[in-house]
Amino acid sequence: MQDMIDKRNFKEKCARSIVKGYNVHYMTPEEAAALQAAKDVQKAAHEADTGKEMVFKADERFADQPSSTYGTTEVKDPVTKEQIEQILGERKNNPFETLQGKV
């Protein structure tokens, strides 16, 4: 991504440089128009394929709630509270006990 400073530096660099023939790619206006049309068609096809899929599921899930109600409603999640407590309960040991055992 370029900002205004990068664009200015590029213009200054181009103004000071000598243009070499092997660095120039000559295209006819018809070729340039055909290339641009092909890019537009490809971009339109890509947007049509991924238009709805790019929206995060979290956005769809909370789209109807104002931000003031975030965290107040319970989310329907396939993971149960028992599973969460079991995962969190696996590591109940004290870190100091772990350090004392290894010293």
Backbone bond lengths (Angstrom), bond angles and torsions (degrees), N, CA, C in turn:
res aa  C-N    CA-C-N  psi(-1)  N-CA   C-N-CA  omega(-1)  CA-C   N-CA-C  phi
1 M - - - 1.441 - - 1.518 107.89 -
2 Q 1.300 115.47 132.74 1.451 120.67 -178.19 1.513 110.38 -109.16
3 D 1.323 114.84 139.95 1.450 118.32 174.14 1.531 108.80 -104.04
4 M 1.286 117.06 -172.52 1.463 120.98 -175.24 1.526 111.56 -65.96
5 I 1.324 117.46 -35.09 1.461 120.60 -179.75 1.522 110.05 -66.65
6 D 1.342 117.20 -42.75 1.465 120.33 178.00 1.526 111.14 -61.48
7 K 1.331 116.98 -41.36 1.462 120.32 179.25 1.525 110.66 -64.73
8 R 1.329 116.44 -42.10 1.458 119.98 178.30 1.526 111.10 -63.09
9 N 1.327 116.78 -44.11 1.463 120.36 179.12 1.522 111.37 -62.62
10 F 1.341 117.40 -37.97 1.456 120.66 178.76 1.528 110.81 -65.79
11 K 1.332 116.58 -42.14 1.464 119.99 178.45 1.522 110.96 -63.09
12 E 1.340 116.79 -41.54 1.458 120.14 178.51 1.526 110.96 -65.67
13 K 1.310 117.54 -39.84 1.461 121.83 178.98 1.530 110.32 -63.49
14 C 1.330 115.93 -43.08 1.470 120.04 179.25 1.525 110.80 -66.01
15 A 1.330 116.93 -36.30 1.461 120.01 -179.52 1.525 111.06 -67.27
16 R 1.330 118.24 -32.41 1.456 121.68 -179.06 1.524 113.36 -87.45
17 S 1.337 118.13 -15.70 1.458 120.28 -173.41 1.522 111.85 -87.40
18 I 1.305 114.25 159.47 1.457 121.23 175.17 1.518 106.80 -96.83
19 V 1.317 117.32 127.82 1.456 121.47 -177.26 1.520 108.67 -78.99
20 K 1.310 116.56 122.42 1.455 122.44 178.35 1.527 108.47 -94.80
21 G 1.308 116.45 147.45 1.450 121.05 -178.99 1.511 113.09 -65.34
22 Y 1.344 117.32 -31.07 1.460 119.25 -179.12 1.520 112.43 -78.63
23 N 1.329 117.86 -10.30 1.458 120.78 177.63 1.525 112.33 -93.94
24 V 1.316 117.46 -5.58 1.460 121.56 -176.18 1.525 108.71 -102.78
25 H 1.315 115.90 129.77 1.462 121.35 176.58 1.519 107.44 -108.81
26 Y 1.315 115.12 113.25 1.454 120.36 -177.67 1.529 109.83 -87.11
27 M 1.327 115.16 129.75 1.460 121.28 176.95 1.520 108.23 -133.17
28 T 1.309 114.57 142.03 1.458 118.89 174.74 1.526 108.13 -77.55
29 P 1.305 118.44 158.16 1.470 119.69 178.20 1.530 112.41 -58.69
30 E 1.328 117.19 -32.03 1.465 119.53 179.01 1.530 110.81 -67.58
31 E 1.347 115.85 -41.70 1.468 118.95 178.24 1.523 110.94 -64.23
32 A 1.332 116.32 -41.38 1.464 120.32 179.54 1.530 110.80 -63.61
33 A 1.329 117.27 -41.44 1.465 120.90 179.16 1.522 110.90 -66.68
34 A 1.344 116.67 -40.36 1.471 119.75 178.68 1.515 110.78 -65.21
35 L 1.330 117.63 -40.32 1.459 121.41 178.74 1.525 110.89 -64.67
36 Q 1.324 116.91 -43.17 1.466 120.96 178.54 1.526 111.04 -64.74
37 A 1.329 117.96 -40.29 1.464 121.03 178.64 1.524 110.78 -64.50
38 A 1.332 116.98 -40.21 1.462 120.04 178.44 1.530 110.80 -64.51
39 K 1.335 116.51 -39.60 1.474 119.86 177.76 1.526 110.69 -64.91
40 D 1.343 117.32 -40.34 1.464 121.10 179.71 1.529 111.14 -64.27
41 V 1.329 116.77 -41.88 1.467 120.59 179.29 1.529 110.04 -64.85
42 Q 1.328 116.57 -42.61 1.457 120.32 -179.89 1.529 110.70 -65.28
43 K 1.330 117.05 -40.93 1.463 121.07 179.07 1.530 110.84 -64.93
44 A 1.335 117.24 -41.78 1.460 121.07 179.43 1.529 110.85 -64.94
45 A 1.327 116.41 -40.32 1.467 119.61 178.36 1.519 111.06 -65.98
46 H 1.323 116.78 -38.94 1.468 120.55 179.79 1.527 110.66 -67.16
47 E 1.333 116.93 -41.23 1.459 120.20 178.56 1.519 111.26 -66.35
48 A 1.317 117.81 -35.93 1.463 120.72 178.94 1.519 110.61 -68.24
49 D 1.331 117.14 -35.97 1.464 120.55 -179.84 1.514 112.14 -72.46
50 T 1.327 118.07 -39.19 1.458 121.05 -171.88 1.515 113.07 -112.19
51 G 1.300 119.00 13.81 1.459 121.28 -175.90 1.511 113.49 -58.92
52 K 1.313 118.07 -51.31 1.459 121.30 -177.10 1.519 111.74 -85.44
53 E 1.322 117.66 -28.15 1.456 120.82 -176.62 1.511 112.70 -70.64
54 M 1.328 118.03 -21.48 1.453 120.21 -176.97 1.525 112.17 -76.91
55 V 1.317 118.46 -14.13 1.454 121.59 177.62 1.523 107.80 -75.95
56 F 1.325 115.44 130.09 1.454 119.72 -179.38 1.518 110.08 -69.16
57 K 1.323 115.32 145.77 1.453 119.47 178.74 1.526 110.58 -65.14
58 A 1.310 117.79 -31.09 1.457 120.88 177.84 1.516 110.69 -63.19
59 D 1.335 117.38 -36.00 1.457 120.51 178.36 1.516 110.59 -65.82
60 E 1.325 117.46 -40.72 1.454 120.71 178.90 1.529 111.01 -68.98
61 R 1.317 116.23 -35.48 1.455 120.21 -176.14 1.526 111.19 -69.08
62 F 1.329 118.58 -37.05 1.456 121.58 -176.46 1.523 112.47 -110.74
63 A 1.323 117.69 17.12 1.465 120.38 -174.76 1.520 112.29 -65.91
64 D 1.320 118.31 -31.36 1.457 120.08 -176.14 1.522 113.08 -89.67
65 Q 1.332 118.59 1.01 1.458 121.52 -178.60 1.517 110.61 -104.42
66 P 1.314 117.87 135.75 1.465 118.59 172.48 1.528 109.68 -71.15
67 S 1.311 117.04 158.86 1.458 120.66 -175.29 1.526 112.57 -65.71
68 S 1.323 117.70 -19.76 1.468 119.50 179.74 1.523 111.83 -71.18
69 T 1.345 117.75 -16.62 1.460 119.46 -179.39 1.520 112.83 -100.78
70 Y 1.336 118.16 6.01 1.459 120.23 179.07 1.518 109.80 -62.53
71 G 1.289 116.22 133.87 1.449 121.83 177.34 1.511 114.36 85.53
72 T 1.324 118.40 -6.20 1.463 119.75 -178.74 1.519 111.73 -92.98
73 T 1.331 116.97 -22.35 1.459 119.45 178.72 1.516 109.60 -102.89
74 E 1.308 115.59 148.50 1.455 120.37 -179.01 1.530 109.20 -85.61
75 V 1.319 115.00 134.28 1.459 121.52 -177.83 1.525 108.61 -85.94
76 K 1.318 115.19 135.49 1.457 119.93 175.70 1.519 108.32 -76.69
77 D 1.322 116.66 99.62 1.450 122.41 -174.46 1.527 108.74 -116.89
78 P 1.334 118.68 140.43 1.463 119.46 179.99 1.527 112.82 -68.05
79 V 1.329 117.87 -17.95 1.460 120.89 178.25 1.526 107.67 -84.09
80 T 1.319 117.01 127.35 1.460 120.46 -178.32 1.519 110.57 -85.38
81 K 1.314 114.57 163.36 1.467 119.65 178.84 1.525 111.04 -63.62
82 E 1.328 116.76 -32.84 1.466 119.35 178.49 1.522 110.91 -63.82
83 Q 1.317 116.42 -40.44 1.461 119.36 178.65 1.533 110.75 -65.57
84 I 1.308 117.14 -39.26 1.462 120.27 178.64 1.514 110.21 -64.68
85 E 1.349 117.35 -45.30 1.457 120.63 178.97 1.522 111.55 -63.78
86 Q 1.320 117.43 -35.97 1.456 120.88 178.41 1.528 110.42 -65.45
87 I 1.327 116.86 -43.03 1.465 120.51 179.85 1.524 110.64 -66.02
88 L 1.332 116.57 -43.43 1.460 119.71 179.97 1.525 111.72 -72.17
89 G 1.325 116.75 -29.61 1.465 120.59 -178.95 1.520 113.39 -77.00
90 E 1.302 118.43 -14.90 1.453 120.27 179.69 1.516 111.72 -63.66
91 R 1.301 117.53 -29.19 1.463 120.25 -177.05 1.523 109.28 -114.63
92 K 1.294 116.52 72.59 1.455 121.74 178.32 1.525 111.60 -99.16
93 N 1.341 118.08 -2.32 1.458 119.15 -175.75 1.521 110.80 -70.70
94 N 1.300 115.08 151.81 1.440 123.06 -179.09 1.533 108.38 -79.17
95 P 1.311 120.27 133.43 1.454 120.11 179.36 1.528 112.90 -63.39
96 F 1.348 116.83 -29.50 1.473 119.24 178.56 1.521 111.18 -68.88
97 E 1.330 117.23 -34.65 1.464 120.82 176.11 1.524 110.48 -64.16
98 T 1.293 116.46 -38.71 1.455 120.97 178.69 1.524 110.21 -64.60
99 L 1.337 116.30 -43.07 1.459 120.07 179.82 1.513 111.63 -67.30
100 Q 1.334 118.08 -39.25 1.460 121.03 -179.36 1.524 111.49 -67.69
101 G 1.321 117.22 -33.00 1.458 120.67 179.59 1.505 112.84 -69.35
102 K 1.330 118.34 -25.90 1.461 121.49 -176.54 1.528 112.06 -95.85
103 V 1.312 119.21 -9.97 1.474 121.00 -177.81 1.490 111.38 -82.40
